[in-house]
């Protein structure tokens, strides 16, 4: 990222950061009001009971995600501070498409779920990897990492090709997204102003030349935790609220329809926000009533664009990018799920 690109964005950020915070607070308040209104008009337990259940679910999502976020932050520090310059890059292919493919397979060596992959991906960008390359890793890693492969096999084996389709689908959609965003006229405009400024500081030789690695690691830890933890808490809270305030009976009633079941499981995947390391066992409980294609769609969408993941991605990428990711992933999952239903 060049100084010419970063300067106007950083200036706007420093000029009035309260506007961004005010917008986020307003958006959060509107979401809460909408969910409460929905809860009041929908059948089910009383509102206080739902709120208590929502708090329990939010804390569960937060506790489940926390270890992987911490691990991702630590790996980000290792990549940014402790790995010698050029060590990773020299093993990467020179062609852009080949680099993206190699990075999409890097997740096989990073045993963290989608929560931990966000800070790790931030570390890659601070190190100098391009935005499309990092996006390719970020989308593939939650699906192709070793723990997800093992748990998906434990849940489904090779029945209906769910495991194979999930792995190939995750690899394919990651490289599709990386390729699409590589065509962006200004890839640096994809990231937020705040993260662009963070990258500028991390890559400033004058700022790091006289600082030992221990202090740089501590500073990086503070930066990453301040960026990721609020988003994780907000995402967990939204995931819990949506689960208890949106009627799930409407989703389950259409599980046997080949087309509608895919839509229902995609919606469910975005709502429940379960860690990709264990989401296979959650999906297994629906296998007897939902179509195989809808299960595959759930396993593709959940790790990539659920409520919690979108909140974490917002720490790094602009809102337009998140909308684009949701559209691409959902359409891809619908297409893959439909093909699976056709041949299952």
N, C-alpha and C positions, 0 to 999 in steps of 0.2 A: 504494500500500500504506500503510495507516494505522499510526500508532504503536501503537495498541491491538492491531492484528493482529500486528505485528512483535515487540512486547516479550516476550510469553511464549515465542515461538519462539527469539528470540535468547538469552533467559535459559537455556533448556534447552540450547542449543548451547554456551554458555559454561560451563555447569555440568559437563559431562562429555564433551568431544569425543573422549576416548579410546575410549568405547564404540563410536562410529561407525567409527573406524579399525580397532578390533579386529574388528568385524563384517565389514568389507570384507576384511581379511586372512584371516579364517576362511573366508569365501565363496570367495576366490581359491584358497586351499589345497585346499578341497574340489573345486573345478573341476579343478585340476591332477591331483589324485589320481584322479579319475574318468576323465580323459583317458588317464592313464598305464595304468590298469587296462584300459581299452578297447583301447589299443594292444597290450598284452601278450596279450590273448585273440583279437585279430583277425589275419587273415593279412596278409602284406606284409613290407616290409623290416624289419631289426632296429631295435629301439627307439633306439639311439644315432644311427643314420642318420636316422630320422624327426625326432629332436630337432634334429639339425643342419639338416635341411630346414626345420623349423619356425622356427629362429632366422633363417635366410635370408629366409623369407617374411615374418616379423615385421618385420625391418629394411626390407624392400622396401615394405611397407604404410606404415611410419612415414615413410620418405623420400618416398614418393609423396604423402602427406598433408600433410607439414610446410609446404611453401610456401603451400598454401591456408589452413592454420590461421593462419599468420603474417599473410597478407593479410586474413583475416577479423578478426583481432585489431586490425589497423591500421584497418580500416573501422569497427569498433566504437568505437575511440577517436575517429575523425572524427565519428561520429554523436553520441557522448556528450559530447564536449568542444568541438569546433570548429564544429559546425553550430549557428547561433543558435537560441535557444528559439522554438518555434512555427513554424519554417520548414517542417519536414516536415508538421507537423500541419495547417497551413492548406491544404495540397493534398489532404488526406484527406477523403473524404465524411463526412457527419455520421452517417448511419445505420450501425449496427453491422455489418450484413451487407455493406453496400457497402464499408466500411472493410476488412473482412476480404478481400473480393474484390480490392480494390486492392493490399493488402499481398501477396496470393498472386501477383500479377503483378510485384511489385517485384523478384523474382528474375531477371527478364529484364534488369535493369540491374546485377546483382551477379554478375560472372563468376567465382564461386568454387563449389567443390563442397560436399558436405554437411559436411565437416570445418570449413571456414571459415565456414559459415552459423551454426554454433552460437555462437561468440563475437559475431558480428554481431547475432544475435537477442538475446543477452544485453544488448548495447548498446541495442537498441530498448526492452527492458523497463526498463532503468535510466533511460531517457529518459522513460518514463511510459506506453508502450503497454501495453495489457492482455495478460494471459496468453493468452486465446483468439486475439487478433489476432496475437500473436507466433508462436503455434503454427501458425497458418495460413501465415504467411510461411515458417517453418522447414520445414514439410512440402512446400510447393510449390517453394521455391527450388532444391533439388538437381535437380529435373527440368525446370523451365521456364527455367533459365538458358541464355544464348546458346551457351556452349561445348557443353553437353549436347545442345542441339538440332542443332548442326552435326555433332557426332560421331555422333549417332544416325542422321542423314540419310546421312552418309558410309558407315556400316555397312550400313544396310538400305534406304536410299532411301525409297520409298513402298510397298515390298512388304508385302502382307498388312495394310496400315494400321498397322504397328507404331509408326512415328513419331507419327502422329496420335493413336493410342490412348494412347500413353505420355504425351503432352502433356496431352490432355484428362483422362486418368485422374489424373495428378498434380494438376492444378487442382481436379478434383472431390473427391478424397479429402482434400486440404488444407482446402477449405471445409467438407467434412463434419465433419472433426475440429474445426475452429474453431467450428462451430455447436454441436456436441455439448458441448464444454467451456465454451461461453458459457452453457450451462444449469447449470453447476456451482454449487451454492449458495454456495461460497466459493472463487472462482478463485485467490485468493492462496495458498490451502492447497495448490495444485498444485506450487509451487516448493519447493525445499529451504530449510531454516532458514538455512543459510549464505548462499545467494544472496539471500534476503529481507533479511538483515542488510547485505549488500553494496549492495543497492538503497537501503536506508535511508540509508547513508552517502553514496552518490552523489547522492541527492536532498536532502541536508541543506544548506540555504543557508549555515549558519554554518560548515560544514566546507569549503566551496568559495569563499566570498566573498573571502577574503584570499589565495587561492592562484592564481598565474598559470597559464595554459593549458599551458605547457610542463611544469610540475611535475605538474599533474593528468594530463597525457597519460602521463608516465613512471609515475606511481602506478597509473593504469589498466592500463598495459602489464604491470606486475608482477602485479596482481590477476588479469588474464585468463590470463596464462601460467601462474601458479601453479594456477589452477583447471582449465585445459584440458590442459596438457601431461601431467600424470600420467595423466589419463583416456585421452589419446591413446596413450601408451606401453602402458598396460594393455590397451586395446582392440586395439592392433596385435599384442601378444603373444598374446592369446587367439585372434585371427583366424589367426595363423600356426600356433598349436598345434592348433586345431580342424581346420584344413585337412589336416594331416599325420597326425593321430591318429584322425580319423573316416574310415572307408573310403568313398571316393567311388564305388567300383564299384557299390555298392548303389543310389546315386542314378542313375547312368548306365544301369543295366540296365532302367529303367522309362520311358525317354524317349519311347517311341512310344505309350504309353497316354495318351489325351486328359486323363483326370483325374489319374492318378498323375504324369504328366510335370509338371503344374503344381505339385504338392506337392514334387516333387524339385527343381525349379528355384527354388522359394521357399526351400527348405532350403539349397540351394547359394548363393543370393544372400546369405542371412544369415551363411553361413560364410566365404565368400571375401573379403568386405569390400573390394571394388574401388571405387576412386573413381568417382563418377558421370560424371566427364568422359571416362572411357575404358571404362566397363563395357560399352558397346555392342559393342566389338570382341571382348571376351571372350565375350559372348553369341552373337556371330556364329559362333563355332566350334562351337556346339551346334545351329545352325539346321538342319543337314541331318538330324539325328537326333531332335530334339525338336519338339513342335508349336508353331505360332506363338503360341498362347495361353500356353504355358509361358514362351516368350521374353518376352512382354509382362509376365507376372507377375514374372519375374526383374528386368526393368528398372524395375518399380514398387517392389518390396520392397527391393532392394539399397540404393538411396540413402537410404532412410527408416529402416529398422530392422535394419541389419546389426549384427554384434557391435561393431565400432568405433564406429558411430554411437550405439548404446545406451550405451556407456561415456562418450561425450562428453555425451549428453543427461543422464546421471546427475549431472553437475556442476550442473545447474540444476533438474531436475524429480525428483519423488519416484518411488519404485519402482512404486507403483500406477499412475502416469501412464504409465510405460514399458510396463507390461503392457497397459494399455488401448490404447496406440498400436499395439503389436504385433498385438493381436487385430483391431483395426479395419482396419489396413493389409493384414494377411494375408487376412482375409475379403473385403475389397474386391478384392484382387488375384486371388483364386480366382474371384470372380464375373466380373470383367472377362476373365480368361483363358478361362473357360468360354464366354463369349459369343463371343470371338474364334475359338476352336476350332469353335464351331457354324457360323460363317459363313465361315471360311477355306476 
